[in-house]
Amino acid sequence: MAVSLPLCPINYQLCRNSFSFGNNASILAMTTPRFCSPIVIGIGSASQLRARPSLISSAIATSSILHDVGATVAVLGGAYALVLSFDNLTKRNVIPQSLSRKLVHILSGLLFVLSWPIFSESTEARYFAAFVPLVNCLRLVVNGLSVTPNSTLIKSVTREGRPEELLRGPLFYVFALLVSVVFFWRDSPTGMLSLAMMCGGDGIADIMGRKFGSVKIPYNPRKSWAGSISMFIFGFFISIGLLYYYSSLGYLHMNWETTFQRVAMVSMVATVVESLPITDQLDDNVSVPLATILAAYVSFGY
């Protein structure tokens, strides 16, 4: 159905009152004053009107998918560039291999967490983000089994440069990233704290322990007071930084009066677990994030 509405530049009220609605568009045009231009408004069928929201939804979904694909490619490229950069610094003897490995350990996870906001708001966005550690997991397995060994990767993330090392600590590391992004994502502090303690806290503890760790912990001669204290302090502040970052972006709503106490408790639990003499039985990249997840979930409730 189509009706003719007059467009009156002089007096809209006069123009509006000068015609009545009817089924015949010609009658409406005849009753329209000369200074009023009739406009034909087409009213689509019910099926056409119903189709419009579905088309809009489809366009939005397509846009979100393209957005997340682009974000995934960017994060994968950044992760590859990070490893390549530190390998280059090691080859130039700018930094020792042990320090390069630890810096990759610290930065890879933290930069991954910081990249989550570049993904879309769709419910599937976390799975696109999870594709990044999944790809790295497959790379570690392929290289660890010596199917196609990559010397750059092996030197960057292993202690002794042996391919089979990739199937222990480094594999557990990327698995922790995978768990955090899939099960907790941007709207839960638990996953963020687990990665803050594993990447930042534990990574810096190793660096500080090697440099200043002459005084050992009585129950574990492999660990030092300097390393444990550094893990607690840096893990705490990195955790607070991540929570503030996501809170400022609107993903988290924190009660800061209690958040500091809760994060301190979680950091203490992770530090104590890391100091235990269980490394031969349970890798730090398993024990630290697992203990942090349990403590953070109990403390924050989500």
C-alpha positions in Angstrom: 0.0 0.0 0.0 1.2 3.5 -0.7 -0.2 6.8 0.5 0.6 10.4 -0.6 1.7 12.8 2.1 2.0 16.5 1.2 5.2 18.4 1.9 4.2 22.0 2.7 7.0 24.6 3.1 4.5 27.3 4.1 2.1 25.9 6.6 2.3 22.3 7.6 -0.9 22.4 9.6 -2.9 23.9 6.7 -1.4 21.4 4.4 -2.0 18.5 6.7 -5.7 19.4 7.2 -6.2 19.8 3.5 -6.4 16.1 2.7 -7.8 12.9 4.3 -6.4 9.4 4.1 -7.9 7.1 1.6 -7.1 4.1 -0.6 -6.9 6.2 -3.8 -3.6 8.1 -4.1 -5.0 10.2 -6.9 -7.8 11.6 -4.6 -5.1 12.6 -2.1 -3.1 14.3 -4.8 -6.2 16.2 -6.0 -7.0 17.5 -2.6 -3.5 18.7 -2.0 -3.0 22.4 -2.3 -0.7 23.6 -5.1 2.0 24.7 -2.7 2.1 21.2 -1.1 4.2 18.5 -2.9 2.8 15.0 -2.4 5.3 12.4 -1.2 4.6 8.8 -1.7 5.6 6.6 1.2 5.9 3.0 0.5 5.1 0.6 3.3 6.8 -2.7 2.7 5.3 -6.1 3.3 5.4 -7.8 6.7 8.0 -10.3 5.5 10.2 -7.5 4.2 10.0 -5.7 7.6 10.8 -8.9 9.5 13.8 -9.5 7.2 15.5 -6.2 8.0 16.5 -7.1 11.6 17.9 -10.4 10.5 20.0 -8.7 7.8 21.3 -6.2 10.3 22.2 -9.0 12.7 23.9 -10.9 10.0 26.0 -7.8 9.0 27.0 -7.3 12.6 28.0 -10.9 13.0 30.1 -10.8 9.9 31.7 -7.6 11.0 32.6 -9.1 14.4 34.1 -12.2 12.7 36.3 -10.1 10.4 37.3 -7.9 13.4 38.3 -11.0 15.5 40.2 -12.6 12.6 42.2 -9.4 12.1 42.9 -9.3 15.9 44.0 -12.9 15.9 46.4 -12.4 13.0 47.8 -9.3 14.7 48.4 -11.0 18.1 50.0 -14.1 16.4 52.3 -11.8 14.4 53.2 -9.9 17.6 54.0 -13.1 19.5 56.2 -14.4 16.6 58.0 -11.0 16.4 58.7 -11.0 20.1 60.4 -14.4 20.1 62.3 -13.4 16.9 63.5 -10.1 18.5 64.9 -11.7 21.6 66.6 -14.5 19.6 68.2 -11.7 17.5 69.4 -10.0 20.7 70.9 -13.2 22.0 72.7 -13.9 18.7 74.2 -10.4 18.9 75.3 -11.1 22.5 73.3 -8.1 23.7 71.7 -10.2 26.5 72.4 -13.8 27.7 70.3 -16.6 26.6 68.9 -17.3 30.1 67.7 -13.7 30.4 66.2 -13.7 27.0 64.3 -16.8 27.8 62.9 -15.3 31.0 62.0 -12.0 29.3 60.0 -14.0 26.7 58.4 -15.8 29.6 57.3 -12.6 31.2 56.3 -10.5 28.2 54.5 -13.2 26.1 51.8 -13.9 28.6 51.4 -10.3 29.8 51.2 -8.8 26.4 48.7 -11.5 25.5 46.4 -10.5 28.4 46.8 -6.8 27.5 45.7 -7.6 23.9 42.3 -9.1 24.8 40.4 -5.7 24.5 41.3 -5.5 20.8 38.9 -8.4 20.2 35.2 -7.7 19.6 32.4 -7.9 22.1 30.9 -11.0 20.6 30.6 -14.2 22.7 32.8 -16.0 20.3 35.7 -13.5 20.6 37.4 -15.5 23.4 37.7 -18.5 21.1 39.5 -16.4 18.4 41.9 -15.2 21.1 42.3 -18.8 22.3 43.5 -19.6 18.8 46.8 -17.8 19.6 48.0 -20.1 22.4 46.5 -23.1 20.6 48.7 -22.4 17.6 51.8 -22.0 19.9 50.8 -25.2 21.6 50.9 -27.1 18.3 54.2 -25.5 17.4 55.7 -26.7 20.7 54.4 -30.2 20.2 55.7 -30.4 16.6 59.1 -29.0 17.6 59.3 -31.0 20.8 58.8 -34.2 19.0 61.5 -33.1 16.5 59.1 -33.4 13.6 60.2 -30.0 12.2 62.7 -28.6 14.8 62.9 -24.8 14.9 66.2 -23.8 16.5 65.0 -20.2 17.1 62.0 -21.4 19.1 64.0 -24.0 21.0 66.7 -21.5 22.1 64.2 -18.9 23.1 62.1 -20.9 25.5 64.2 -23.8 26.8 66.9 -23.9 29.5 69.4 -26.3 27.8 68.4 -26.1 24.2 66.9 -29.6 23.9 63.7 -30.1 21.9 62.1 -32.3 24.5 62.1 -29.5 27.0 59.4 -27.8 24.9 57.0 -30.5 26.0 57.3 -29.6 29.7 57.4 -26.0 31.0 56.8 -24.1 27.8 53.8 -26.4 26.9 52.3 -26.0 30.3 52.8 -22.2 30.0 50.8 -21.9 26.8 48.2 -24.3 28.2 47.7 -21.9 31.2 47.1 -19.1 28.7 44.6 -21.2 26.9 42.7 -22.0 30.1 42.6 -18.4 31.3 41.2 -17.1 28.0 38.6 -19.8 27.5 37.3 -20.2 31.0 37.8 -16.7 32.5 38.3 -14.1 29.7 37.9 -10.3 30.3 35.1 -10.3 32.8 36.8 -12.3 35.5 39.9 -11.3 37.6 40.8 -15.0 38.2 42.4 -15.7 34.8 44.2 -12.3 34.9 45.7 -12.9 38.3 46.8 -16.4 37.4 48.8 -15.1 34.4 50.1 -12.1 36.3 51.6 -14.4 38.9 52.9 -17.0 36.5 54.3 -14.6 33.9 55.2 -11.6 35.9 55.7 -12.8 39.4 57.4 -16.1 38.7 59.4 -14.8 35.8 60.8 -11.8 37.8 61.4 -14.1 40.8 63.8 -16.2 38.7 65.7 -13.2 37.5 66.1 -11.6 40.9 66.8 -15.0 42.5 69.7 -15.6 40.2 71.2 -12.2 40.8 70.6 -11.7 44.5 69.6 -15.1 45.8 72.5 -16.0 48.0 70.3 -16.5 51.0 68.2 -19.6 50.4 64.8 -20.6 51.9 65.4 -23.2 54.7 63.0 -25.8 53.3 64.0 -25.4 49.7 67.7 -24.7 48.8 66.7 -24.2 45.1 64.7 -21.1 46.0 65.9 -17.8 47.6 64.3 -15.2 49.8 65.1 -12.6 47.2 63.3 -14.5 44.5 60.2 -15.2 46.7 60.0 -11.6 47.9 60.3 -10.3 44.4 57.6 -12.7 43.2 55.2 -11.4 45.9 55.9 -7.7 45.3 55.9 -7.8 41.5 53.1 -10.3 41.2 51.0 -8.1 43.4 51.6 -4.9 41.5 51.2 -6.5 38.1 47.9 -8.0 39.2 46.7 -4.7 40.5 47.8 -3.1 37.2 45.8 -5.6 35.1 42.7 -5.2 37.2 42.9 -1.5 37.0 43.4 -1.7 33.2 40.3 -3.8 32.7 38.3 -1.8 35.2 39.1 1.4 33.4 37.9 -0.2 30.2 34.6 -1.2 31.8 35.1 -5.0 31.8 35.5 -5.3 35.6 33.8 -3.4 38.5 36.1 -3.7 41.5 35.6 -2.7 45.1 39.1 -1.2 45.6 38.7 -1.1 49.4 38.8 -4.9 49.5 40.6 -5.7 46.2 44.1 -4.8 47.5 43.7 -7.2 50.4 42.4 -10.0 48.2 45.1 -9.6 45.6 47.7 -9.6 48.5 46.3 -12.9 49.7 46.3 -14.4 46.3 49.9 -13.3 45.7 51.0 -14.8 49.0 49.4 -18.1 48.2 51.1 -18.2 44.8 54.5 -17.2 46.3 54.3 -19.9 49.0 53.4 -22.6 46.4 56.2 -21.5 44.1 58.7 -21.8 47.0 57.8 -25.4 47.8 60.3 -28.2 46.9 57.9 -29.8 44.4 59.4 -28.6 41.1 60.6 -32.1 40.1 57.1 -33.4 40.5 55.1 -30.4 39.4 56.3 -27.7 37.1 56.0 -24.0 38.3 54.0 -23.3 35.2 51.4 -25.7 36.5 51.5 -25.2 40.3 51.6 -21.4 40.2 48.6 -20.7 37.9 46.6 -23.5 39.5 47.1 -22.3 43.0 46.4 -18.7 41.9 43.2 -19.7 40.1 42.0 -21.5 43.2 42.9 -18.7 45.6 41.5 -16.0 43.3 38.2 -17.9 42.7 37.7 -18.3 46.5 38.7 -14.7 47.1 36.7 -13.0 44.3 34.0 -15.6 43.7 34.2 -15.5 39.9 
